Amino acid sequence: MTTSSIKAPGSYTFLSALKQSLRGEEIDFTRGSIRRAIILLAIPMMLEMSMESVFALVDLYFVGHLHNSSAAIQTVGLTESILAIIYSLAIGISMAATAVVARRVGEKNPVAAAKAGMQCILIAVAINILISVFGLIYARELLILMGATNDVATQGTPFIKIMLGSSIFIMLLFLINGIFRGAGSAAIAMKSLWLANIANIILCPIFINGLGPIPAFGLTGAAIATTIGRGTGVCYQLYELFFSNGLIRMHLHYLKPDLKQIASLIKIAAPGVFQFVIASCSWIFLARLVATTGGDTGSAGYQTALRIMMFFMLPAWGLSNAVATLVGQNLGARQLARAEQSVLKTAKYNALFMAIVMAICLGGAQVIVSFFSNEPDVQAVAVKAIRIMSMAYVFYGIGMVLINTFNGAGDTWTPTWINLFGFWFFQIPLAYTLASHFNMGPIGVFIAIPVAETGITIAGIILFKIGKWKRVKV
């Protein structure tokens, strides 16, 4: 398919845009209505992201009904913590893939976009060979290092061996979806995760509990089902890359290493990895601080509030991811003004959405929390956390868009520095001071979160206006 045959997002009804976004038509996002372009990208991206979180939830649900569910749940949780390293690598490489592919597509050079995407896959495979070998050899030791008892480590070793040994599927799901997002094919990314999750949901009870000739594998069955599910999603992605008639068409000879391209991709990906690690570690620290100052009740209330908070933020993340594609493609087409307008419009829509969410959380926190906990003390903490953290929801929405603006432009160092200073040099010291020094306990942590997010957003606005992101070469 040539780029000249790709449609521009015109001005139709919201319903028609919704249908078009789910069909996955090839769209030229360097022309036509920016508002419609945002809708076409955001809807499938939102659905895609919601599906990624389902994997762990499905595993936890089914293993939670096993005979020795405590050890099984602990194994799943500890394994997810270890897999966070792989998620960090996957997100970093996918950021680079989205930025470079979007830029090449904007330049109307789909062949270069496909070659760049294939080089990303080459990097991912090389990294995962090392991870898989290490994971297979030291699986039990990793569980013990994470705090598992000898009994739990023994029971959980087959589970973590399968999960780490098949980590290539995790990496490729993130990475290839990053390639599709860069090309503007967000619907394909969405469909791959829907397919993977459907397979996982069907296979989990079969391999865990057994069915017909298939024996009951217990906890290990969850790993088998998840691996097959993710593998199914990757097979669908590879089919779309190699055999469909889409904008990005891969060929095996693109796998020939291009050292210059690889170096360029790693230069973009490395800060992306740090971004995720910095943010994840800061949230782990805050969770520990809440637990030490608020006890089990404070920790349970905080974790409940976070789950509710992330549920409402999924649509906002979808919108913010859309801007990475719009910025990358329009910078590639040398339409700097359109790229900037895409950011401003997306930020406006995200801020409006988060303002609505803020109103819902402030007024309905008690009702919402009651669905997740029956304990009055836990509910009280969760309600306070939701109401305090929601005060900066509008800033959260704008901040998400700005961070993805920099990433989409290939300027991954700017958000990395913002995260480092915002989380580690501001949020964590503020939370510790309020919680411990001023004896505010968990409330101090809750206050530090919106204050820091507001500061991070203000920093993002200043750096956005400076405009370095417009001049980045990828």
N, C-alpha and C positions, 0 to 999 in steps of 0.2 A: 504494500500500500504506500503510495506517495503522499508526501505531506500536503500536496496541493488538493488532495481529495478529502482532506479532513475538514469537518464542519467547524464553523465558528459558533460559539454560544450566543444564540440570538435572544430576543426578548419575548419569551412566552410566559405562560402561567406557571405558578409554582408546581402544580400537579404534573404538568408536562415535563418540567425540569426534574422532578422526583423520579418519574418513570424513566427518563433518559439516563439519569445517574445510575440506576439499578441495571439498565440494559448494558451499559459499558461501551457506548459508542465512542469512536475516536474523535476528540475535540481539539481544536487549535485554541489554546488559551492565551495566545498573544494578540487576539482580536475578538471583537464582539463584546457582549455585556459582561462586565466584571462581576456584577451581582450574580448573574446566572452561573458564571464560571465557579464562583465560590460554592454555590449550592451543589453543582454537579460533582465537585471534588469532596465537599465536606460530608455529605450523606453516606457514601460508601466507606469513607475513612472512619467515620464515627462507628459504623457497624463493624468494621474490621477490628478496631481496637477493643470493642466490647467483647469480641469473640476470643481474643488472645487471653483474657483473664479467666475465661471459662474453663480452660484446661485444668488448672490447679483446683478449681472449685469442684469439678466433676470427680477428680481423683479423691479429693477429701471427702466428698459425700459418700462414695461407694466404699472406700476403705474404712470410713467411720462406722460401718455396720459389720465389720469383721469381728471375730471373737476377741482377738487381742488388739482392739482398735487404738488403744493409747499408743502402743509402740508403732503401729502403722501410721497414725497421724503424725507422730513425731518424726518418723522417717521421711514422709512426704514434705513436711515443713522444713526440715534440715536440708533435704535435697534441693528444694526450691531456693534456699539461701545460697547454696553452692552454685546453682544454675544462674544466680544473679550475675556472676562473673561472665558467663556466656552471653546472657542478655545484654550486658554492657558492651561486649565486643560486637555483638550482632547489631545493636542500635547504632554504634559508632560507624560501622561499615555501611549500614543502610543509609545513614545520613549522608555519607560521602557519595553513595550510589545515586540517591535522589538528587543531590546538588549537581553532580556532573552530568547525569542523564538528562535532567531538565534543561541544563545549559545547552547541551548538544541538540536537543529537540528544538529549543528556541532558535538555535542557529540553522534549523532546517537540515540537520545532518544526522538522520536516524542510524546510519551505518556506524558513525563514530559513537553514538549513544549506545548501540548494541555492543560494540567492542569494549567500551568502558565498563558496561555492566558485566561482561564476561570476565574482565580482569578482576572485578570485585568478587565474583564467584571463585576465581582461582585463589585469591587471598584467603577467602573463607575456608575453602577446602584444606589449604595448607595449614592454617591455624588449628582447624578441628582435628586433623590427624594427630597432632601433638596432644590436644586436650583429651581425645578419646583414649589414646594409649595410656596416658597418665591416669585417667579416671578408672580404666579397667584394672590397672595394677594396684592403685592405692585407694580403691573405693571404701573399704572398711576403715582404713586409717583416717580418711576424710570425715566419716561420720563421727568417729571418736573425737577428732580434733574439734568438731562442731559442738561437742558436749554430750553425745549419745553414750549410753551405758554399753557394756560389752554385749549384753543380751540384745538390745535394740540394734546395735551395729551388726551383729550376726544375722538377725532376721532381715535387716534392711539392705545388706550388701548386694543381693541379686537385683533389687529395685534400682539402687543408685548406679550399679554397673551398666544396666540397660539404658538408663537415662543419660549418663555421661558418654557411654559408648555410641549412642545415637544422637549426640549433640549437634551433628551436622544438619539434622532436620530442623532443629530450633534456629540455627544460624541462617539456613537457607530460607526458611519461612519469612524471617525478618528482612533479610537482604533482598530477595527477589521481589518482595512486596515493595521495598524501597525503590527498586528499578521501575516497577509498574507505576508507582506514585509519581516518580520523576517524569515518566512519559505521559502522565495524565490519565493512565488506565487504572484509576482507583477501584473500579468495580471488579476487576480481575483479582486484585489484592483481597478485596472483601470476600469474594466467592471462594478463594483458596482456603481461608480460615473457616468459613462456614462449612465447607466440605470436610476439613480436618476435624472440626468439632463434632459434626454429625457422626463421623466414623468413630470417634473416641467415645461418644455417649452410647452408641450401640454396642461397641466392643467391650467397654469397661465391665459391665455386669456379666458378660459372657466369659471373659478370661479370669475375672476375679472369683466368680461363683461356680463356673463350669456350665456346660450345656452340651448334652449328647456326648459325642466322642471327645469333646474338648474338656480336659480336666480342670478342676478349680485350682488356679495358681495363687489365689489369695492376693497379697500385696504385690507380688511380682506381676500378676496379671494386669494391674493398673499401669505398670511401666510398659508392658507389651502393647496394651490397647492405645496408650498415648503415643507410643513410637509409631505404630501402624497408622494412627490418625494423622499425625504430623507428616509422616511419609507420604500418605495419600494426598495431602495438601501440596507437598513439594512436587509430586508427580504431575499434578494438575498445572502447577506453575511452569514446570519445564515443558509440558506440552504446549502451553500458550507461548512460551518463548521460542521454541524451535519449530513448531508445526502450524501455528495459527497464522492468519494473514494480518496480524496487527502491525502497529507502527514499529515496534521493536522486534526484530527477527534475528535470533542468534544462529551462529554456525560454529561447528566444533573447532575450525581452524582459528577462531577468535581466542581460543584458549592459549595460543602461543604467548608466552610471557612477554609483556612490554614493560621493561624495567622503568622507563620514564613515567609511564602511566601509573604503574603500581606505586612508585614513590609519591606521585602526586595524590593518589587516592589515600595512601597511608597518612600523608600530611594533613588531609582533611578529616580522616576517620579518628586519628589518635585523640584530638581534643573532644570529639564526640563521645568517645569511651569515658574520658575523664569527667565530662558533664554528668553522665549517668551515675558514675561511681561517687562523685562528690555529693550529688543530691541524695542518693540512696543511703550513703553512710551518715549523712546529717539526720535523716529521718530515723535511722536506727538509734542514733545517739539520743534524739528527743524522746523516742519510745522508752529507752532505758531510764532517762531522767524522770519521765512521768511515773514509771514503775517504782523507782527508788524513793520518790517524794510523795507519791499518792497510793502506793501499795497495789494490791490486786484489783481493788475496786476502781482506782484511778486509771490503771492500765486498761482494764476492760472497757471503761467508758470512753477512753481516748481511742482505742482501736475500733470501737463501734462507730464513733464520730468520723474517723478516717474512712471507713468503708462507705458510709453514707456520703461523705464529701466526694470521694472518687466516683461514686455512682452518678452524681449530678454533674461531675466535671467531664464525663466522657464526651458529650456533644461538644463541649468547649475545646477539648483536645482535637476532635475531628476538624473543627473550623481552623484551629491553629496549624494543623498539619497541612491543610489545603494551601495556606499561604506559601509554604516552602516550594511547592510545585509552581505556583503562579509567579513567584519572585524569580526562581531559577529559569523558567522558560522565557520570561519577559526580559531578563537581563541578557540571556542568550540572543534574543531578537533585538537587543540594543534599544529597548523601549523602557528607559529608566523611569519616565514619568508614569507609565502604566504600572510598572512594578511597584512604585511608591503608592499609587492610588489603590492597588490591590491590598497592600498592607493596611492602609487607613480604613478602607471599607470593611475588611475582615475584622480589624480591631474594634470598629464600631459595632458590628453585629455581635461579636463575642462579648463585648462589654454590656450590651443590651440584654443578651441572654443571661449573663451572670448576675445582672441586676434583678432579673425575675427570680433566679434561683436564690439569691440573697433574701428576697422578700418571702419566698416559700420557707426557707430555713429559719428565718427570724420568727415568723408567725406559726409555723407548724412543726418546730423541732420536737416538741413533746410527743405529738402524734406519730411522727416518723420514727423516733427512737423506740416507741412502745412496740413496734413490729419486730425489733431486733433483740430486745431484752425485757425480761419480766421482773428484774431486780430493781427496786426503787433507787438504791444508792448508785448503781451503775447508770441508770437512766438520768439521774440528776447530773452526774459528771458529763455524760454524753451531750445532754442538752446545753450545758454551759459551753462545752467545747465547740459545738456546732454554731451556736450564736456568736461566740467570740471570733472564731475563724472565718465565719461568713461575712464579717464586716469588711473584709478586703476582697470579696469575690470579684468585684468589678476590676480591681487591679490585677487579680489572678488572670482574668480573661485577656486583658491587654498584654500582660507580661508573656503569656503563652505565645501570642501572635508574634511579638517582637523577637523572642528567642528563636522561633522557627523561621523568622525572616532572615536572621543572621545565618542559621544553618542552611537554609535553602539557597542562599547566595554563596555558600562555601566558606563563609567566615565563621568557622566553628570555634575559633579561639576566643572571640568576644563573649559568647554566652558561657564559655568555660570559666573565664575570669570573673564574669558577673556571678556565676554560681559559687565559685570559690570564696569570693569576698562576701557575697550576700548571705550564704549559709554558714560558712565556717568562721568568718571574722566578724559577723554581725549577729545572725540568728542564734547560733549556739551560745556565744558568750552572754547575749541578752537573756536567753531562756534560763541559763544556769544562774545568772545574777538574780533574776526575778524569783525563780523557783527556790533557790537555796539561800542566797544572801538576804533577801527580803522575806523569806519564809512564805512565799505565795503558793508553793507546791505546784501541782499541775496547772493551776490557773495562770501562773507565770509563763509556762510553756505555751499555753493556748494564746496568750497575748503576744508572745514573741513571734509566732508564726505569721499573723497578718501584718504586723509591723515590718518584719523582714521582707515579706512578699511585696509590700508597698514600696520599700526602698529599692528592691531589685527591679521593679517595674519602672520606677523613676530613672534609675541608671540606664535601663534599656531604652527609654524614650530619648534621653540625652544622646546616647551613642547612635541611635537610629537617625536623629537629626544631623549629627556630624557627617553621616553618610559614607563611612569607610566601606560599608557592605556593598555599595554600588560599584566599587572599583576593584573588587576581588576577582582575580583570574583563576579559573579552574579548567 
